[in-house]
Amino acid sequence: MNNTLGEIADSPKAKAFGDAKRDRLPQYCRDCSVRFACNGECPKHRFTYTPDGEWGLNYLCPAYKQFFKHIDPAMKIMADLYRQQQPPAAVMDILAEQRRPKSAN
């Protein structure tokens, strides 16, 4: 109650927490293709083993990997739309068109 949010975020404790969150990731996480999205997630959920037997894997990892890989194509389309100054919501029409069966003319 005595500090601003900025002061708390810049505090040595917050920095140490962030450093530990990064530095304690198992190698499996460090090499992961979806790390950019989850970064190992919350340390309180890191209580299982990697496929290689290293401790510290987030127990939600398999679901996160499945989810982030599933949404990857749509996110890339949305990023492209944004770069083209188009509404990212147009992804819905693009995906619907991609799923529409091709007519046999």
Phi, psi and omega per residue, in radians:
M1 nan -0.171 -3.078
N2 -1.799 -0.082 -3.091
N3 -2.148 2.650 3.058
T4 -1.358 2.852 3.104
L5 -1.062 -0.668 3.091
G6 -1.085 -0.727 3.109
E7 -1.123 -0.703 3.124
I8 -1.150 -0.797 -3.118
A9 -1.118 -0.551 -3.137
D10 -1.609 0.089 -3.064
S11 -1.269 2.737 3.066
P12 -1.004 -0.625 3.122
K13 -1.130 -0.751 3.135
A14 -1.150 -0.711 3.106
K15 -1.105 -0.778 3.130
A16 -1.084 -0.696 3.113
F17 -1.088 -0.826 3.138
G18 -1.091 -0.750 3.116
D19 -1.089 -0.776 -3.135
A20 -1.151 -0.675 3.119
K21 -1.030 -0.732 3.124
R22 -1.296 -0.857 -2.999
D23 -1.234 -0.392 -3.099
R24 -1.662 0.139 3.085
L25 -1.168 2.368 3.041
P26 -1.129 2.760 3.129
Q27 -1.006 -0.633 3.105
Y28 -0.948 -0.734 3.114
C29 -1.252 -0.725 -3.118
R30 -1.070 -0.521 -3.129
D31 -1.639 0.018 -3.018
C32 -1.300 2.436 -3.137
S33 -1.253 -0.299 3.125
V34 -1.931 0.255 3.132
R35 -0.988 -0.637 -3.126
F36 -0.972 -0.444 -3.075
A37 -1.636 -0.566 -3.079
C38 -2.005 -0.476 -3.115
N39 0.869 0.615 3.134
G40 1.442 -0.096 3.130
E41 1.005 -2.772 -3.049
C42 -1.245 2.295 3.138
P43 -0.974 -0.468 -3.135
K44 -1.171 -0.283 3.128
H45 -1.716 0.084 -3.104
R46 -1.647 1.325 -3.080
F47 -2.333 0.618 3.065
T48 -2.447 3.111 -3.055
Y49 -1.762 2.594 3.030
T50 -1.274 2.906 3.057
P51 -1.005 -0.418 3.117
D52 -1.498 -0.073 3.116
G53 1.632 0.115 3.123
E54 -1.447 2.367 3.139
W55 -1.311 2.585 2.977
G56 1.985 0.226 3.116
L57 -1.388 2.456 3.056
N58 -1.172 2.292 -3.095
Y59 -1.176 -0.269 3.092
L60 -1.578 0.028 -3.039
C61 -0.893 -0.893 -3.105
P62 -1.022 -0.679 3.126
A63 -1.218 -0.726 3.093
Y64 -1.050 -0.799 3.139
K65 -1.037 -0.801 -3.140
Q66 -1.075 -0.799 -3.128
F67 -1.101 -0.898 -3.074
F68 -1.153 -0.592 3.072
K69 -1.228 -0.601 3.121
H70 -1.152 -0.731 -3.072
I71 -1.506 -0.147 -3.073
D72 -0.937 -0.858 -3.132
P73 -1.030 -0.765 -3.141
A74 -1.150 -0.679 3.125
M75 -1.134 -0.663 3.107
K76 -1.150 -0.697 3.086
I77 -1.095 -0.781 3.139
M78 -1.093 -0.685 3.108
A79 -1.115 -0.730 3.107
D80 -1.109 -0.757 3.096
L81 -1.043 -0.781 3.134
Y82 -1.058 -0.780 3.115
R83 -1.092 -0.501 3.118
Q84 -1.561 0.190 -3.130
Q85 0.999 0.652 3.059
Q86 -1.889 2.716 3.138
P87 -1.196 2.177 3.115
P88 -0.993 -0.428 3.121
A89 -1.099 -0.284 3.099
A90 -1.117 -0.194 3.098
V91 -0.983 -0.580 -3.108
M92 -1.093 -0.764 3.115
D93 -1.167 -0.702 3.139
I94 -1.106 -0.799 3.134
L95 -1.150 -0.674 3.101
A96 -1.093 -0.712 3.117
E97 -1.141 -0.702 3.127
Q98 -1.132 -0.562 -3.111
R99 -1.488 -0.266 -3.095
R100 -1.191 2.308 3.116
P101 -1.090 2.445 3.108
K102 -1.308 2.362 3.118
S103 -1.327 2.551 -3.121
A104 -1.657 1.307 3.137
N105 -1.597 nan nan
